[in-house]
Amino acid sequence: MKEVEEIVRNFKTTLGTMRREQSEITAAFLNLLREAREEGELSPKLKELILLGISICISCDTCIVLHTREASRKGATRKELMETCAVALTMRGSSVIGNISKVLQAFNAFSRERK
C-alpha cells in the first residue's frame, strides 16, 4: 500500500505548492470541489462514488485514490465501490481493470486506517 500512501503524499505536496504559488485559482478550485460534494439532492457519499466512477474512466490514479478514500470515509462499503467499478467497466471496458485494482488497493489501505 506504499503506492497509495505515496499518491496521497504527492497530492498534498503539490497542492501545497499550488496554494503558495497560485493561491486564488487553487482556492477557487477547492471551494468548487467542496461545494459540489455538499449535501443536495444527492448524498455526499453518492457524489464521491460518482466522482470515483469518473476517475476510473479517465484513468487518474490520484483521483481514484482520493475519491476511494473520501467515499470510504463517507461510509461507502466495498460492495458499493465494486458496483461503482462495474459501472465504470461498462463505460470503458477492460481498459479500466488496472484502475479497479487501484480502487481495491486504496480501499484496503483506508479500511485499515479506520480500524
Secondary structure as the mmCIF struct_conf table of DSSP 4:
data_model
#
loop_
_struct_conf.conf_type_id
_struct_conf.id
_struct_conf.beg_label_comp_id
_struct_conf.beg_label_asym_id
_struct_conf.beg_label_seq_id
_struct_conf.end_label_comp_id
_struct_conf.end_label_asym_id
_struct_conf.end_label_seq_id
HELX_RH_AL_P HELX_RH_AL_P1 LYS A 2 GLU A 21
BEND BEND1 GLN A 22 GLN A 22
HELX_RH_AL_P HELX_RH_AL_P2 SER A 23 ARG A 37
BEND BEND2 GLU A 38 LEU A 42
HELX_RH_AL_P HELX_RH_AL_P3 PRO A 44 ILE A 58
TURN_TY1_P TURN_TY1_P1 SER A 59 SER A 59
HELX_RH_AL_P HELX_RH_AL_P4 ASP A 61 ARG A 73
TURN_TY1_P TURN_TY1_P2 LYS A 74 GLY A 75
HELX_RH_AL_P HELX_RH_AL_P5 ARG A 78 ARG A 92
HELX_RH_3T_P HELX_RH_3T_P1 GLY A 93 VAL A 96
HELX_RH_AL_P HELX_RH_AL_P6 ILE A 97 ARG A 114
#
